[in-house]
């Protein structure tokens, strides 16, 4: 017998017959267990909700509320459903036993009480309860660790978006789990005369993707600050930025087989010039008063798969009143209120209407979606909107 099974427990004995209660209590206390008693089902439920018990020995035939009703209510209560319940049943009453098991009883104890059978039933039920308690404790510990990780990861996102006269930036970020493989970033370089924009989606979900999210984000920040130290050729600099991140990931972490789709761009707020590299990412949309006029298609593969991969750059001018919408596939794959996938087509239709502000664009897209973590296909959602004013 294991140490877990031998450890004493607190047991509630529920029986309207005093002789049965006394007999069970004496035998359980002889085995080292603490006991409490209830004479009917309602009293048992009240005691279970008021105090913690490791198991219940439950008679079937009782006044006020019978054992079946008590069992159903225990199994319907989130706070009690995991408490083992052993039914007390007359020997040979197979029909009652079957009904009790179907309602969620863990075992049964036949009358008259055999001390060896009693010990076996109690030990097995307590072992099951303690295993569940340990699993719950471990789950809560993991939940706390993930919450810490979530807060740390949130710190990797920019506290405030860069500001430039005549420009607006807005974002939406919603992880599928506590931590995310998506990220966005926006930060000034060259004394605020340029703005670096990054939207990325690390492959997979969960903790592994989140760890690489932090790595990718840090690499982009550090390399950008080193590269954009003078006016120079922004197109060459953004290519070097993405190539540098790619080569480091592939060279240093190639065995992990982790990569990311990345849209990285450098914006000149004074002119609206935007040079970019799209590493296998969803094609951002550039929309004006007449709807989407251009898609910024991939100019290279996903980042981090192999050292030395080629990346080309693209160039567009964001005109007055135009909006750039960069997103991850969690946006287009999310569920809408009508139960259908959002899709790129629906995003295109939304952007066919004039966009009054960056915040308005984000709010309009969010209003169309019904993002639910209960959806098995739900993915991290990241959206970055950049809008140039009309003046």
Phi, psi and omega in degrees: 000135184282162178297326180296318181289328183283337183298136181292156179229176176253119190240134175261121178260121184241109181199136181276355179263117185301319181299320179294317179299312183297318181297313180296318180298315180299316182290322179291319178293328176295331178275358176099005183272150171273144185226153168223159182231153174224145184261350176207171186295319181295318177298322179298315179297318179299319181290321179295323181281341182266339186210161183269132176233151180272336176193168180230131168261115195236117174287151182274309185269108181214158175282171178069301179209122183281174185298325179296316180297317178299314181299316179298319181289325177297314183288340178271352184260118182301329181280346184240346191302337182265003176283122180297139178236122176250120181282142173263119186221146176297140181302129179091357179275068186297324181297318178295321180297313180299315179299317179297318179296319179297330179277354175117009176294145180277330184193183176220155180237115183283148171262145355292156187284123174264124185300327180288319177293320177303311180300317182296316180295316181294314181299317181295318181292319179293322177298318178296317180297317183289327175296317177297318180298320179293320178296319179294320178296319178295319180297319178294323178297315178296321179298319178296318180296319179293325177294321175297316179298321179299317180293320178296315182295323178300331178291344177281341177280149183297134178294325178219146179275147181300150178241139175216141182306128177085004182235149176230140174234140176214152183221163170219126182224121179219110180290150175287330179231194180299326179237162190230154172263353175275158165200160171228158175208152177206121183207150182279149172224171180053048177065026179088002180277349176225154177233126176270132179238133179221132169229128185217156180224106178283140182300149179074183180230178171083201189294317181301313178296323180295320178297318179286331174302314180298320180295311180301314183299315181295320179298317180297318179297308186295314182293322180296319180294332177281323186280319186268070179253349177213164183309297173050200180263102183300324179297315179294322182293320180288328174295317179294324178299308183292320179297321180296317178295316180302311185293321179296313180298312183294320183286318188268329186232027183302326183294338181284345181054041178252139179213174180217144166274138190221134165247115180236132184217158174235123183253134171260101184298335183290327185244342186085001179294132179230115173254142189210161167235129175249104181269080176068018186266164173304135185288114177301158182247133175250114187240146176236204182292338181258017180097193183290122181255345181202144172249135182267083188292162179304139176245009180183177182281177173300153189267129174106359184283323184204139180294143175082013179293143181277140176229126175263165179244156175238169182215134173219164173244123176276111184276169178305133180080358182268159184227136175256126180241111176250141188207165172258168184291350174296336177287306185288339179267355184289158180279138172272172181299333181272005177089358178265162176289146184298307175073156177293327181299320180289324176296320177299320180293322178298320183278359175287341178267152178302140180257113186286333182199164177294316178298321179296323178295315179297315181298321180294321179290316180298324181295335181278343187258156173230071185292126183227128178287351176278347177283121184299332181272000182300131181237168175303140181245123178222132183220132176232124181240130178237124182234137175260133180294166183286334183263000000 
